[in-house]
Amino acid sequence: MQTLIAKLDTASDRFGSLVSWLSLALVLVTGLVVLLRYAFNWAPIALQESMTYLHASLFMLGAAYSLQHDKHVRVDVFYRNFDVRRKALVNIGGTILLLFPTCLFSLIICWPYVADSWSILERSVEGNGLPFIYLLKTLLLIQPVLLMLQGIIEIMRNIKNLQEHAA
């Protein structure tokens, strides 16, 4: 199990590191938009929309990476004082009872919305906007899948912790 966890962790970490480069792209594009707007009085719609695409992609694709590195939001008033075994039990329970149902609900609710967007190859309502809204909306399906995959990895890691710290 240790080898499988390591391989899955490595793949997830590499994907997260790749996604993190979107933050640099977002900063550069934002700077370019500001420069063009205020220095040249020109604000290309497609460039402005690309900021939304980059921001959404960074957030949606980076959520599993945040979970992997334990950087997600957690109310840890009690959790921080728990021993390794109790933390593992809380993590497993939270993943099964909270993360998985939320992700499944998101998939079920978003599927028709994304499918409709793909059926018409939805594009920006702006004439010079980006023609890829259907790809942007697809992130609504990719994010919960990535989170569930990371959740499985976290369950495996916590089972290993339980085995190593058996009472």
PLY file of the C-alpha trace (Angstrom):
ply
format ascii 1.0
element vertex 167
property float x
property float y
property float z
element edge 166
property int vertex1
property int vertex2
end_header
0.00 0.00 0.00
2.91 2.35 0.74
4.14 2.11 -2.87
0.69 2.83 -4.27
0.23 5.84 -1.98
3.67 7.16 -2.99
2.93 6.81 -6.72
-0.49 8.44 -6.43
0.93 11.21 -4.24
3.70 11.88 -6.75
1.23 12.10 -9.63
-1.06 14.40 -7.65
1.86 16.56 -6.53
3.22 16.93 -10.07
-0.21 17.87 -11.39
-0.62 20.42 -8.58
2.81 21.88 -9.25
1.94 22.22 -12.93
-1.35 23.92 -12.06
0.46 26.34 -9.73
2.07 27.93 -12.79
-1.38 29.24 -13.67
-0.93 31.75 -10.83
2.07 33.27 -12.62
0.13 33.37 -15.88
-2.76 35.05 -14.06
-0.49 37.73 -12.60
1.14 38.39 -15.99
-2.17 38.57 -17.85
-3.67 40.83 -15.19
-0.66 43.13 -15.41
-0.96 43.18 -19.19
-4.67 44.03 -19.03
-3.97 46.91 -16.63
-1.10 48.17 -18.78
-3.13 48.04 -21.98
-6.13 49.68 -20.36
-4.36 52.58 -18.69
-1.39 53.15 -20.99
-3.09 52.54 -24.34
-6.80 52.89 -23.50
-7.37 49.43 -24.99
-9.05 46.56 -23.18
-9.33 43.39 -25.28
-12.31 41.32 -24.12
-10.62 37.98 -24.79
-7.66 38.95 -22.63
-9.97 40.04 -19.82
-11.93 36.81 -20.06
-8.70 34.82 -19.97
-8.16 36.15 -16.44
-11.44 34.51 -15.41
-10.42 31.27 -17.10
-7.03 31.27 -15.37
-8.50 32.10 -11.97
-11.18 29.42 -12.25
-8.68 26.85 -13.48
-6.25 27.64 -10.69
-8.91 27.28 -8.02
-10.76 24.28 -9.46
-7.70 22.26 -10.43
-5.71 23.23 -7.35
-8.26 22.09 -4.75
-7.04 18.48 -4.68
-3.45 19.69 -4.36
-4.48 21.78 -1.35
-6.15 18.74 0.18
-3.03 16.66 -0.42
-0.85 19.18 1.40
-3.38 19.68 4.21
-3.82 23.36 3.28
-7.60 23.22 3.08
-9.91 24.92 5.55
-10.36 22.95 8.73
-11.90 23.85 12.05
-9.16 22.45 14.22
-10.11 23.63 17.70
-10.10 20.02 18.87
-8.32 18.34 15.97
-4.93 19.94 16.60
-4.75 18.30 20.04
-5.67 14.82 18.79
-3.12 12.05 18.55
-2.21 10.52 15.17
-4.75 7.73 15.50
-7.67 10.02 16.35
-6.70 12.44 13.55
-6.69 9.54 11.11
-10.18 8.51 12.21
-11.47 12.08 11.84
-9.87 12.38 8.39
-11.37 9.10 7.20
-14.79 10.00 8.57
-14.68 13.50 7.11
-13.65 12.20 3.71
-16.36 9.54 3.60
-19.17 11.53 5.21
-18.43 15.03 3.91
-16.02 15.15 0.97
-17.40 12.25 -1.09
-21.10 13.18 -0.77
-20.35 16.82 -1.59
-18.34 15.83 -4.66
-21.01 13.38 -5.82
-23.71 16.00 -5.34
-21.64 18.47 -7.36
-21.18 15.95 -10.17
-24.89 15.12 -10.29
-26.00 18.74 -10.22
-23.41 20.04 -12.69
-23.58 17.24 -15.26
-26.62 18.57 -17.18
-25.30 22.14 -17.02
-21.95 21.10 -18.50
-23.56 18.75 -21.03
-25.82 21.55 -22.28
-22.81 23.82 -22.67
-20.97 21.16 -24.66
-24.01 20.42 -26.83
-23.95 23.97 -28.20
-20.19 24.51 -27.83
-21.03 27.54 -25.72
-18.96 30.61 -26.30
-18.70 34.07 -24.83
-21.62 36.42 -25.32
-19.08 39.10 -26.22
-18.23 39.26 -29.91
-14.48 39.23 -29.31
-14.65 36.94 -26.29
-13.24 33.46 -25.88
-15.12 30.63 -27.58
-14.42 28.06 -24.86
-17.03 28.51 -22.14
-17.88 24.81 -22.42
-14.28 23.98 -21.45
-14.45 26.37 -18.51
-17.68 24.77 -17.31
-16.08 21.33 -17.60
-13.97 22.29 -14.59
-17.18 21.85 -12.57
-16.87 18.11 -13.26
-13.10 17.81 -13.13
-12.75 19.37 -9.67
-14.94 16.88 -7.78
-13.31 13.95 -9.58
-9.84 15.18 -8.60
-11.00 15.77 -5.03
-12.48 12.27 -4.79
-9.27 10.74 -6.15
-7.26 12.70 -3.60
-9.79 11.66 -0.95
-9.10 8.00 -1.76
-5.38 8.67 -1.38
-6.03 10.38 1.96
-8.12 7.44 3.19
-5.33 5.04 2.24
-2.76 7.23 4.01
-4.90 7.42 7.14
-5.50 3.66 7.16
-1.73 3.25 7.04
-1.42 5.68 9.98
-4.00 3.68 11.92
-2.09 0.46 11.27
1.21 2.01 12.32
-0.25 3.50 15.50
-2.52 0.63 16.52
-3.36 0.75 20.21
0 1
1 2
2 3
3 4
4 5
5 6
6 7
7 8
8 9
9 10
10 11
11 12
12 13
13 14
14 15
15 16
16 17
17 18
18 19
19 20
20 21
21 22
22 23
23 24
24 25
25 26
26 27
27 28
28 29
29 30
30 31
31 32
32 33
33 34
34 35
35 36
36 37
37 38
38 39
39 40
40 41
41 42
42 43
43 44
44 45
45 46
46 47
47 48
48 49
49 50
50 51
51 52
52 53
53 54
54 55
55 56
56 57
57 58
58 59
59 60
60 61
61 62
62 63
63 64
64 65
65 66
66 67
67 68
68 69
69 70
70 71
71 72
72 73
73 74
74 75
75 76
76 77
77 78
78 79
79 80
80 81
81 82
82 83
83 84
84 85
85 86
86 87
87 88
88 89
89 90
90 91
91 92
92 93
93 94
94 95
95 96
96 97
97 98
98 99
99 100
100 101
101 102
102 103
103 104
104 105
105 106
106 107
107 108
108 109
109 110
110 111
111 112
112 113
113 114
114 115
115 116
116 117
117 118
118 119
119 120
120 121
121 122
122 123
123 124
124 125
125 126
126 127
127 128
128 129
129 130
130 131
131 132
132 133
133 134
134 135
135 136
136 137
137 138
138 139
139 140
140 141
141 142
142 143
143 144
144 145
145 146
146 147
147 148
148 149
149 150
150 151
151 152
152 153
153 154
154 155
155 156
156 157
157 158
158 159
159 160
160 161
161 162
162 163
163 164
164 165
165 166
